[in-house]
């Protein structure tokens, strides 16, 4: 039996604005755009196309959800999610040219090279290229 992470929700104030960022700036692929009951919309994207983990773009529908917009990462140091890449230099240059809000330049540590960035709402993400030779502490 296999269990995997399939979806993560990012709460926003505008579906189309968020979709423009994920598709137009980050180059993600829209996987679902489905109108649902009560005006709700299932809208999701994935960085690698169909079959990967999907980010569900969730439009806030009440005050409690609106209060979460831009505050879904755990503080200033812990990202909402880590996006892996096999060429951080190229990905960083491409996204920087498209206006991604990086919080510095990529930094190399023994386990890999990474750089933080924020989405237009203020959520923190980490772009990372792992060092395949670093195995200290790796369990599986």
OpenMM code with the backbone's topology and positions (N, CA, C; nanometers):
from openmm import Vec3, app, unit

residues = "UNK UNK UNK UNK UNK UNK UNK UNK UNK UNK UNK UNK UNK UNK UNK UNK UNK UNK UNK UNK UNK UNK UNK UNK UNK UNK UNK UNK UNK UNK UNK UNK UNK UNK UNK UNK UNK UNK UNK UNK UNK UNK UNK UNK UNK UNK UNK UNK UNK UNK UNK UNK UNK UNK UNK UNK UNK UNK UNK UNK UNK UNK UNK UNK UNK UNK UNK UNK UNK UNK UNK UNK UNK UNK UNK UNK UNK UNK UNK UNK UNK UNK UNK UNK UNK UNK UNK UNK UNK UNK UNK UNK UNK UNK UNK UNK UNK UNK UNK UNK UNK UNK UNK UNK UNK UNK UNK UNK UNK UNK UNK UNK UNK UNK UNK UNK UNK UNK UNK UNK UNK UNK UNK UNK UNK UNK UNK UNK UNK UNK UNK UNK UNK UNK UNK UNK UNK UNK UNK UNK".split()
positions = [
    Vec3(0.0854, -0.1172, 0.0000),
    Vec3(0.0000, 0.0000, 0.0000),
    Vec3(0.0899, 0.1235, 0.0000),
    Vec3(0.0546, 0.2202, -0.0796),
    Vec3(0.1338, 0.3424, -0.0916),
    Vec3(0.0505, 0.4629, -0.0488),
    Vec3(0.1100, 0.5486, 0.0305),
    Vec3(0.0466, 0.6741, 0.0696),
    Vec3(0.1383, 0.7873, 0.0265),
    Vec3(0.0816, 0.8925, -0.0292),
    Vec3(0.1620, 1.0049, -0.0770),
    Vec3(0.0871, 1.1354, -0.0544),
    Vec3(0.1615, 1.2425, -0.0480),
    Vec3(0.0998, 1.3754, -0.0430),
    Vec3(0.0527, 1.4077, -0.1839),
    Vec3(-0.0741, 1.4423, -0.1981),
    Vec3(-0.1285, 1.4681, -0.3313),
    Vec3(-0.1664, 1.6140, -0.3539),
    Vec3(-0.2052, 1.6854, -0.2467),
    Vec3(-0.2512, 1.8235, -0.2610),
    Vec3(-0.2055, 1.9077, -0.1421),
    Vec3(-0.1868, 2.0347, -0.1672),
    Vec3(-0.1647, 2.1330, -0.0621),
    Vec3(-0.2491, 2.2546, -0.0993),
    Vec3(-0.3102, 2.3182, -0.0017),
    Vec3(-0.3966, 2.4334, -0.0268),
    Vec3(-0.3218, 2.5631, 0.0007),
    Vec3(-0.3363, 2.6586, -0.0886),
    Vec3(-0.2877, 2.7947, -0.0681),
    Vec3(-0.4105, 2.8850, -0.0766),
    Vec3(-0.4387, 2.9579, 0.0304),
    Vec3(-0.5571, 3.0437, 0.0353),
    Vec3(-0.5226, 3.1824, -0.0163),
    Vec3(-0.6062, 3.2326, -0.1061),
    Vec3(-0.5831, 3.3605, -0.1738),
    Vec3(-0.7116, 3.4427, -0.1734),
    Vec3(-0.7030, 3.5657, -0.2225),
    Vec3(-0.8234, 3.6486, -0.2309),
    Vec3(-0.8827, 3.6530, -0.3714),
    Vec3(-0.8087, 3.6018, -0.4700),
    Vec3(-0.8547, 3.6095, -0.6082),
    Vec3(-0.7970, 3.4908, -0.6863),
    Vec3(-0.8834, 3.4023, -0.7319),
    Vec3(-0.8381, 3.2854, -0.8081),
    Vec3(-0.7527, 3.3237, -0.9281),
    Vec3(-0.8036, 3.4162, -1.0092),
    Vec3(-0.7379, 3.4468, -1.1356),
    Vec3(-0.6032, 3.5160, -1.1166),
    Vec3(-0.5928, 3.6022, -1.0168),
    Vec3(-0.4646, 3.6669, -0.9862),
    Vec3(-0.3613, 3.5615, -0.9444),
    Vec3(-0.4017, 3.4695, -0.8581),
    Vec3(-0.3103, 3.3640, -0.8132),
    Vec3(-0.2730, 3.2715, -0.9286),
    Vec3(-0.3704, 3.2372, -1.0120),
    Vec3(-0.3426, 3.1515, -1.1269),
    Vec3(-0.2437, 3.2190, -1.2217),
    Vec3(-0.2593, 3.3484, -1.2436),
    Vec3(-0.1662, 3.4215, -1.3301),
    Vec3(-0.0238, 3.4128, -1.2759),
    Vec3(-0.0085, 3.4168, -1.1445),
    Vec3(0.1244, 3.4055, -1.0836),
    Vec3(0.1803, 3.2639, -1.1013),
    Vec3(0.1026, 3.1638, -1.0613),
    Vec3(0.1536, 3.0271, -1.0684),
    Vec3(0.1802, 2.9827, -1.2121),
    Vec3(0.0927, 3.0182, -1.3051),
    Vec3(0.1129, 2.9799, -1.4454),
    Vec3(0.2101, 3.0732, -1.5171),
    Vec3(0.1821, 3.2027, -1.5106),
    Vec3(0.2576, 3.2988, -1.5902),
    Vec3(0.3967, 3.3287, -1.5397),
    Vec3(0.4141, 3.3290, -1.4090),
    Vec3(0.5445, 3.3631, -1.3513),
    Vec3(0.6252, 3.2370, -1.3200),
    Vec3(0.5648, 3.1434, -1.2469),
    Vec3(0.6384, 3.0233, -1.2070),
    Vec3(0.6368, 2.9133, -1.3133),
    Vec3(0.5472, 2.9244, -1.4112),
    Vec3(0.5427, 2.8252, -1.5183),
    Vec3(0.4739, 2.6948, -1.4808),
    Vec3(0.3904, 2.6966, -1.3766),
    Vec3(0.3176, 2.5771, -1.3365),
    Vec3(0.2087, 2.5472, -1.4391),
    Vec3(0.1544, 2.4272, -1.4326),
    Vec3(0.0517, 2.3816, -1.5255),
    Vec3(-0.0806, 2.3680, -1.4506),
    Vec3(-0.1861, 2.4256, -1.5072),
    Vec3(-0.3195, 2.4116, -1.4470),
    Vec3(-0.3665, 2.2680, -1.4669),
    Vec3(-0.4089, 2.2035, -1.3576),
    Vec3(-0.4544, 2.0652, -1.3650),
    Vec3(-0.6062, 2.0522, -1.3538),
    Vec3(-0.6690, 2.1424, -1.2786),
    Vec3(-0.8147, 2.1413, -1.2639),
    Vec3(-0.8665, 2.2842, -1.2570),
    Vec3(-0.9818, 2.3054, -1.3181),
    Vec3(-1.0560, 2.4305, -1.3037),
    Vec3(-1.2030, 2.3932, -1.3144),
    Vec3(-1.2615, 2.3640, -1.1990),
    Vec3(-1.3940, 2.3046, -1.1948),
    Vec3(-1.4882, 2.3850, -1.1067),
    Vec3(-1.5954, 2.4430, -1.1655),
    Vec3(-1.6955, 2.5106, -1.0829),
    Vec3(-1.7668, 2.4073, -0.9952),
    Vec3(-1.7908, 2.4458, -0.8698),
    Vec3(-1.8549, 2.3547, -0.7756),
    Vec3(-1.9786, 2.4217, -0.7165),
    Vec3(-2.0442, 2.3529, -0.6246),
    Vec3(-2.1639, 2.4068, -0.5599),
    Vec3(-2.1316, 2.5319, -0.4793),
    Vec3(-2.2332, 2.6135, -0.4585),
    Vec3(-2.2233, 2.7344, -0.3755),
    Vec3(-2.1185, 2.8336, -0.4247),
    Vec3(-2.0903, 2.8322, -0.5548),
    Vec3(-1.9950, 2.9271, -0.6110),
    Vec3(-1.8496, 2.8918, -0.5865),
    Vec3(-1.8228, 2.7778, -0.5268),
    Vec3(-1.6864, 2.7364, -0.4992),
    Vec3(-1.6216, 2.6881, -0.6279),
    Vec3(-1.4905, 2.6997, -0.6375),
    Vec3(-1.4173, 2.6618, -0.7581),
    Vec3(-1.2964, 2.5775, -0.7179),
    Vec3(-1.2855, 2.4583, -0.7745),
    Vec3(-1.1675, 2.3744, -0.7517),
    Vec3(-1.0672, 2.4097, -0.8607),
    Vec3(-0.9623, 2.4810, -0.8212),
    Vec3(-0.8598, 2.5270, -0.9142),
    Vec3(-0.7256, 2.4793, -0.8623),
    Vec3(-0.6537, 2.4034, -0.9435),
    Vec3(-0.5252, 2.3534, -0.8966),
    Vec3(-0.4199, 2.3596, -1.0065),
    Vec3(-0.2949, 2.3665, -0.9609),
    Vec3(-0.1790, 2.3717, -1.0498),
    Vec3(-0.0736, 2.2757, -0.9961),
    Vec3(0.0211, 2.2431, -1.0806),
    Vec3(0.1339, 2.1609, -1.0379),
    Vec3(0.2586, 2.2070, -1.1122),
    Vec3(0.3737, 2.2010, -1.0463),
    Vec3(0.4959, 2.2447, -1.1134),
    Vec3(0.5413, 2.1488, -1.2224),
    Vec3(0.5045, 2.0220, -1.2121),
    Vec3(0.5544, 1.9243, -1.3079),
    Vec3(0.4507, 1.8688, -1.4021),
    Vec3(0.3348, 1.9286, -1.4097),
    Vec3(0.2296, 1.8764, -1.4952),
    Vec3(0.1487, 1.7704, -1.4235),
    Vec3(0.0516, 1.7117, -1.4911),
    Vec3(-0.0366, 1.6129, -1.4290),
    Vec3(0.0417, 1.4968, -1.3682),
    Vec3(-0.0088, 1.4478, -1.2541),
    Vec3(0.0536, 1.3340, -1.1889),
    Vec3(0.1387, 1.3699, -1.0684),
    Vec3(0.1700, 1.4969, -1.0491),
    Vec3(0.2501, 1.5384, -0.9346),
    Vec3(0.1628, 1.5945, -0.8242),
    Vec3(0.2277, 1.6437, -0.7195),
    Vec3(0.1552, 1.7096, -0.6111),
    Vec3(0.0888, 1.8351, -0.6671),
    Vec3(-0.0372, 1.8552, -0.6323),
    Vec3(-0.1108, 1.9711, -0.6816),
    Vec3(-0.1250, 2.0766, -0.5728),
    Vec3(-0.1127, 2.2018, -0.6126),
    Vec3(-0.1417, 2.3149, -0.5246),
    Vec3(-0.2833, 2.3592, -0.5575),
    Vec3(-0.3724, 2.3480, -0.4601),
    Vec3(-0.5104, 2.3918, -0.4784),
    Vec3(-0.5168, 2.5391, -0.4414),
    Vec3(-0.5592, 2.6208, -0.5356),
    Vec3(-0.5729, 2.7645, -0.5140),
    Vec3(-0.7118, 2.7869, -0.4555),
    Vec3(-0.7153, 2.8115, -0.3260),
    Vec3(-0.8395, 2.8209, -0.2501),
    Vec3(-0.8738, 2.9672, -0.2247),
    Vec3(-0.9855, 3.0134, -0.2791),
    Vec3(-1.0279, 3.1512, -0.2545),
    Vec3(-1.0936, 3.1598, -0.1172),
    Vec3(-1.0433, 3.2510, -0.0349),
    Vec3(-1.0986, 3.2707, 0.0994),
    Vec3(-1.2473, 3.3030, 0.0893),
    Vec3(-1.3264, 3.2378, 0.1755),
    Vec3(-1.4708, 3.2588, 0.1701),
    Vec3(-1.5281, 3.3169, 0.2988),
    Vec3(-1.4429, 3.3413, 0.3986),
    Vec3(-1.4908, 3.4006, 0.5236),
    Vec3(-1.3753, 3.4755, 0.5909),
    Vec3(-1.4045, 3.5443, 0.6979),
    Vec3(-1.3026, 3.6256, 0.7652),
    Vec3(-1.1865, 3.5421, 0.8177),
    Vec3(-1.2149, 3.4247, 0.8702),
    Vec3(-1.1078, 3.3396, 0.9232),
    Vec3(-1.0110, 3.2984, 0.8125),
    Vec3(-1.0648, 3.2638, 0.6964),
    Vec3(-0.9787, 3.2273, 0.5839),
    Vec3(-0.9042, 3.3485, 0.5305),
    Vec3(-0.9715, 3.4632, 0.5236),
    Vec3(-0.9044, 3.5848, 0.4757),
    Vec3(-0.7872, 3.6220, 0.5662),
    Vec3(-0.7991, 3.5943, 0.6952),
    Vec3(-0.6909, 3.6243, 0.7898),
    Vec3(-0.5670, 3.5381, 0.7642),
    Vec3(-0.5836, 3.4265, 0.6955),
    Vec3(-0.4707, 3.3375, 0.6659),
    Vec3(-0.3927, 3.3780, 0.5416),
    Vec3(-0.4504, 3.4621, 0.4586),
    Vec3(-0.3846, 3.4986, 0.3334),
    Vec3(-0.2488, 3.5616, 0.3636),
    Vec3(-0.1447, 3.5044, 0.3044),
    Vec3(-0.0091, 3.5544, 0.3240),
    Vec3(0.0550, 3.5102, 0.4535),
    Vec3(-0.0166, 3.4313, 0.5332),
    Vec3(0.0355, 3.3886, 0.6637),
    Vec3(0.0339, 3.2362, 0.6761),
    Vec3(0.0457, 3.1678, 0.5652),
    Vec3(0.0358, 3.0226, 0.5686),
    Vec3(0.1691, 2.9531, 0.5929),
    Vec3(0.2779, 3.0254, 0.5832),
    Vec3(0.4062, 2.9674, 0.6202),
    Vec3(0.4260, 2.9895, 0.7694),
    Vec3(0.5085, 2.9069, 0.8292),
    Vec3(0.5265, 2.9114, 0.9749),
    Vec3(0.6322, 3.0143, 1.0134),
    Vec3(0.5970, 3.1393, 1.0074),
    Vec3(0.6889, 3.2451, 1.0480),
    Vec3(0.7822, 3.2882, 0.9370),
    Vec3(0.8891, 3.3526, 0.9767),
    Vec3(0.9824, 3.4113, 0.8808),
    Vec3(1.0868, 3.3128, 0.8295),
    Vec3(1.1007, 3.1978, 0.8938),
    Vec3(1.2074, 3.1056, 0.8567),
    Vec3(1.1599, 2.9745, 0.7963),
    Vec3(1.0358, 2.9371, 0.8208),
    Vec3(0.9869, 2.8076, 0.7749),
    Vec3(0.8943, 2.8262, 0.6554),
    Vec3(0.9308, 2.7711, 0.5398),
    Vec3(0.8483, 2.7903, 0.4202),
    Vec3(0.7197, 2.7084, 0.4230),
    Vec3(0.6227, 2.7563, 0.3468),
    Vec3(0.4977, 2.6829, 0.3265),
    Vec3(0.5276, 2.5492, 0.2595),
    Vec3(0.6160, 2.5523, 0.1609),
    Vec3(0.6587, 2.4300, 0.0953),
    Vec3(0.7936, 2.4517, 0.0288),
    Vec3(0.8595, 2.3408, -0.0007),
    Vec3(0.9889, 2.3433, -0.0686),
    Vec3(0.9672, 2.2925, -0.2100),
    Vec3(1.0126, 2.3698, -0.3069),
    Vec3(1.0050, 2.3303, -0.4470),
    Vec3(1.1430, 2.2833, -0.4903),
    Vec3(1.1516, 2.1594, -0.5360),
    Vec3(1.2787, 2.1048, -0.5807),
    Vec3(1.3046, 2.1377, -0.7264),
    Vec3(1.4310, 2.1524, -0.7600),
    Vec3(1.4725, 2.1771, -0.8974),
    Vec3(1.6015, 2.1012, -0.9239),
    Vec3(1.6279, 2.0710, -1.0498),
    Vec3(1.7538, 2.0057, -1.0837),
    Vec3(1.8565, 2.1051, -1.1376),
    Vec3(1.8189, 2.2333, -1.1461),
    Vec3(1.9117, 2.3376, -1.1915),
    Vec3(1.8721, 2.4700, -1.1272),
    Vec3(1.9175, 2.4902, -1.0049),
    Vec3(1.8750, 2.6086, -0.9302),
    Vec3(1.9250, 2.7375, -0.9938),
    Vec3(2.0430, 2.7357, -1.0530),
    Vec3(2.0954, 2.8581, -1.1144),
    Vec3(2.0047, 2.9044, -1.2280),
    Vec3(1.9647, 2.8124, -1.3136),
    Vec3(1.8777, 2.8476, -1.4260),
    Vec3(1.7385, 2.8863, -1.3780),
    Vec3(1.6843, 2.8101, -1.2817),
    Vec3(1.5501, 2.8399, -1.2304),
    Vec3(1.5473, 2.9759, -1.1622),
    Vec3(1.6491, 3.0037, -1.0825),
    Vec3(1.6592, 3.1324, -1.0133),
    Vec3(1.6654, 3.2466, -1.1151),
    Vec3(1.7498, 3.2337, -1.2156),
    Vec3(1.7637, 3.3393, -1.3170),
    Vec3(1.6326, 3.3608, -1.3922),
    Vec3(1.5668, 3.2514, -1.4297),
    Vec3(1.4405, 3.2615, -1.5038),
    Vec3(1.3328, 3.3293, -1.4201),
    Vec3(1.3164, 3.2849, -1.2967),
    Vec3(1.2126, 3.3422, -1.2114),
    Vec3(1.2458, 3.4842, -1.1698),
    Vec3(1.3720, 3.5133, -1.1467),
    Vec3(1.4111, 3.6499, -1.1106),
    Vec3(1.3765, 3.7455, -1.2250),
    Vec3(1.4021, 3.7028, -1.3486),
    Vec3(1.3693, 3.7846, -1.4656),
    Vec3(1.2187, 3.8074, -1.4778),
    Vec3(1.1389, 3.7171, -1.4226),
    Vec3(0.9929, 3.7306, -1.4267),
    Vec3(0.9374, 3.8034, -1.3051),
    Vec3(1.0274, 3.8486, -1.2159),
    Vec3(0.9838, 3.9298, -1.1033),
    Vec3(0.9546, 3.8564, -0.9740),
    Vec3(0.9979, 3.7311, -0.9611),
    Vec3(0.9766, 3.6588, -0.8353),
    Vec3(1.0496, 3.7325, -0.7229),
    Vec3(0.9837, 3.7429, -0.6086),
    Vec3(1.0356, 3.8162, -0.4926),
    Vec3(1.1290, 3.7275, -0.4102),
    Vec3(1.2530, 3.7122, -0.4580),
    Vec3(1.3528, 3.6345, -0.3849),
    Vec3(1.4044, 3.7157, -0.2681),
    Vec3(1.4377, 3.6466, -0.1586),
    Vec3(1.4862, 3.7131, -0.0383),
    Vec3(1.6380, 3.7092, -0.0300),
    Vec3(1.7029, 3.6944, -0.1405),
    Vec3(1.8487, 3.6881, -0.1470),
    Vec3(1.8882, 3.6071, -0.2682),
    Vec3(2.0120, 3.5621, -0.2670),
    Vec3(2.0629, 3.4777, -0.3744),
    Vec3(2.0773, 3.3353, -0.3222),
    Vec3(2.0826, 3.2366, -0.4122),
    Vec3(2.0985, 3.0987, -0.3672),
    Vec3(2.2236, 3.0813, -0.2808),
    Vec3(2.2078, 3.0007, -0.1768),
    Vec3(2.3159, 2.9715, -0.0829),
    Vec3(2.3407, 2.8210, -0.0853),
    Vec3(2.4683, 2.7828, -0.0929),
    Vec3(2.5034, 2.6417, -0.0950),
    Vec3(2.5485, 2.5962, 0.0434),
    Vec3(2.4860, 2.4898, 0.0905),
    Vec3(2.5188, 2.4242, 0.2166),
    Vec3(2.5459, 2.2773, 0.1842),
    Vec3(2.5950, 2.1986, 0.2785),
    Vec3(2.6296, 2.0602, 0.2445),
    Vec3(2.5161, 1.9800, 0.1798),
    Vec3(2.3927, 2.0017, 0.2207),
    Vec3(2.2795, 1.9223, 0.1703),
    Vec3(2.2192, 1.9765, 0.0409),
    Vec3(2.2603, 2.0971, -0.0017),
    Vec3(2.2079, 2.1492, -0.1269),
    Vec3(2.2169, 2.3000, -0.1360),
    Vec3(2.1629, 2.3529, -0.2438),
    Vec3(2.1620, 2.4964, -0.2690),
    Vec3(2.0173, 2.5423, -0.2680),
    Vec3(1.9905, 2.6530, -0.1977),
    Vec3(1.8514, 2.6967, -0.1845),
    Vec3(1.8411, 2.8476, -0.1718),
    Vec3(1.7186, 2.8952, -0.1949),
    Vec3(1.6880, 3.0372, -0.1815),
    Vec3(1.5389, 3.0514, -0.1494),
    Vec3(1.5070, 3.1416, -0.0590),
    Vec3(1.3677, 3.1690, -0.0224),
    Vec3(1.3062, 3.2720, -0.1163),
    Vec3(1.1747, 3.2609, -0.1364),
    Vec3(1.1005, 3.3634, -0.2097),
    Vec3(0.9592, 3.3709, -0.1543),
    Vec3(0.8928, 3.4807, -0.1850),
    Vec3(0.7542, 3.5014, -0.1416),
    Vec3(0.6630, 3.5113, -0.2634),
    Vec3(0.5421, 3.4598, -0.2460),
    Vec3(0.4411, 3.4778, -0.3499),
    Vec3(0.3800, 3.6173, -0.3335),
    Vec3(0.2928, 3.6601, -0.4239),
    Vec3(0.2356, 3.7954, -0.4132),
    Vec3(0.1562, 3.8194, -0.2852),
    Vec3(0.1207, 3.7129, -0.2144),
    Vec3(0.0436, 3.7261, -0.0906),
    Vec3(0.1322, 3.7329, 0.0328),
    Vec3(0.2603, 3.6994, 0.0167),
    Vec3(0.3534, 3.7035, 0.1286),
    Vec3(0.3926, 3.5676, 0.1836),
    Vec3(0.3361, 3.4588, 0.1296),
    Vec3(0.3737, 3.3250, 0.1759),
    Vec3(0.5180, 3.2951, 0.1372),
    Vec3(0.5898, 3.2306, 0.2277),
    Vec3(0.7298, 3.1970, 0.2069),
    Vec3(0.7430, 3.0577, 0.1454),
    Vec3(0.8280, 3.0472, 0.0424),
    Vec3(0.8593, 2.9208, -0.0232),
    Vec3(1.0113, 2.9065, -0.0267),
    Vec3(1.0578, 2.7848, -0.0485),
    Vec3(1.2005, 2.7594, -0.0646),
    Vec3(1.2211, 2.6865, -0.1960),
    Vec3(1.3097, 2.7386, -0.2794),
    Vec3(1.3514, 2.6713, -0.4018),
    Vec3(1.4822, 2.6015, -0.3690),
    Vec3(1.4916, 2.4709, -0.3958),
    Vec3(1.6085, 2.3952, -0.3522),
    Vec3(1.6535, 2.2927, -0.4547),
    Vec3(1.7852, 2.2853, -0.4711),
    Vec3(1.8470, 2.1776, -0.5476),
    Vec3(1.9273, 2.0948, -0.4483),
    Vec3(1.8853, 1.9713, -0.4276),
    Vec3(1.9533, 1.8855, -0.3311),
    Vec3(2.0898, 1.8423, -0.3830),
    Vec3(2.1824, 1.8201, -0.2903),
    Vec3(2.3123, 1.7628, -0.3214),
    Vec3(2.2973, 1.6115, -0.3092),
    Vec3(2.2987, 1.5374, -0.4203),
    Vec3(2.2750, 1.3931, -0.4136),
    Vec3(2.3835, 1.3169, -0.3380),
    Vec3(2.4985, 1.3787, -0.3185),
    Vec3(2.6073, 1.3116, -0.2474),
    Vec3(2.5954, 1.3260, -0.0961),
    Vec3(2.5073, 1.4145, -0.0497),
    Vec3(2.4901, 1.4336, 0.0938),
    Vec3(2.3912, 1.3304, 0.1451),
    Vec3(2.4388, 1.2385, 0.2266),
    Vec3(2.3519, 1.1319, 0.2774),
    Vec3(2.3484, 1.1262, 0.4296),
    Vec3(2.4199, 1.2145, 0.4972),
    Vec3(2.4224, 1.2140, 0.6428),
    Vec3(2.2811, 1.2282, 0.6978),
    Vec3(2.2408, 1.1337, 0.7787),
    Vec3(2.1092, 1.1399, 0.8416),
    Vec3(1.9953, 1.0884, 0.7562),
    Vec3(2.0215, 1.0574, 0.6300),
    Vec3(1.9139, 1.0111, 0.5428),
    Vec3(1.8724, 0.8698, 0.5827),
    Vec3(1.7441, 0.8488, 0.5987),
    Vec3(1.6924, 0.7211, 0.6461),
    Vec3(1.6518, 0.6303, 0.5300),
    Vec3(1.5854, 0.6868, 0.4308),
    Vec3(1.5386, 0.6028, 0.3196),
    Vec3(1.5863, 0.6565, 0.1869),
] * unit.nanometer
topology = app.Topology()
chain = topology.addChain("A")
for resn in residues:
    res = topology.addResidue(resn, chain)
    for name in ("N", "CA", "C"):
        topology.addAtom(name, app.Element.getBySymbol(name[0]), res)
